[in-house]
């Protein structure tokens, strides 16, 4: 049995490594597709970052079935917890609905008009700063969805230098990752430890929230300043304006749907039922709707489900690393490991360690959230941002190296504030 498990663990680690390599080289498949018209469809599919982990998870399960039988493979699949992929799918679709988006745009526009600065500049700043911090209330995936949809026509559009787009993407990912730490239920890596370590929202606000808010403001200010020369009045007209105004009552009902999904985020039977009612409501009042982002949401859910399947077999090498590090080393270890594994999985492994000190607990979570913008897989909401913003980049795809470079400076800002303050 031990030999069997060792074989399966090694196989899982190997396929996980191949999935990581595929993730970092996904943009190369787009270039291959351009040179191979006959198989362009296949290479375009392999170039979709959201497909990567689901694709390799399928290969792993097929390999497990060959090694140990189909019953064992199915048993492992059924032992995994898929609440997070399901929740991210649902919250993406609901948060991206036109009435919710219009309500948030109205709030952003009202604040921007009241500020004594250029209105467009303030709107962009608020999308990078306020919306990620609102994620502490509506969850990080919802904040990512809203911020990405509002920034797409303003920043992630033709005419802006590609390097600035990657810098903006890095800021967005880092700010969403740390911006959800003002409460104990919005950020996936915090949620994984909150009950075990008895961290409530008051604890999070006092120990993480104000530092995270400082990092968000600094990062948002820096990227807005860098973008200032490229934000023109033309960006206003790029936004989709429906001809039928959304009544206030429809906005409120959509926000109630969003709130209900957030409240029952840990109960998939309930939030999926709410989602079905939501779909029915959007059909009943279709004149106030834009097409729902079902495809994008499903792709992101597929990505995260694949990460759940492959990531569940990495505990054997990850947990010894986490448990062997001293607090300061643990901070930097978590910061680095987050780039190659989901930060929620990392903090969950930490929660299993017996006798871990309070300082080590803080350092583990701080490093995990600070590094949440470095790669697509570092934080659960990141694939949602990729799915909604990739069309604004060259070749319609996002290079992982570009994201890593763009996220480096905002990550250092977040790390400095969480480590030193």
Secondary structure, 3 states (H helix, E strand, C coil): CHHHHHHHHHHHHHHHHHHHHHHHCHHHHHHHHHHCHHHHHHHHHHCCHHHHHHHHHHHHHHHHHHHHCHHHHHHHHHHCCCHHHHHHHHHHHHHCCHHHHHHHHHHHHHHHHHCCCCHHHHHHHHHHHHHHHHHHHHCHHHHHHHHHHHHHCCCCCCCCCHHHHHHHHHHHHHHHHHHCCCCCCCCHHHHHHHHHHCCCHHHHHHHHHHHHHHHHHHHHHHHHHHHHHHCCCHHHHHCCCCCCCCCHHHHHHHHHHHHHHHHCCCCHHHHHHHHHHHHHHHHHCHHHCCCCCHHHHHHHHHHHHHHHHHHCCCHHHHHHHHHHCCHHHHHHHHHHHCCCCCHHHHHHHHHCCCCCCHHHHHHHHHHHHHCCCCCCCCCCCHHHHHHHHHHHCHHHCCCHHHHHHHHHHHHHHHHHHHHHC
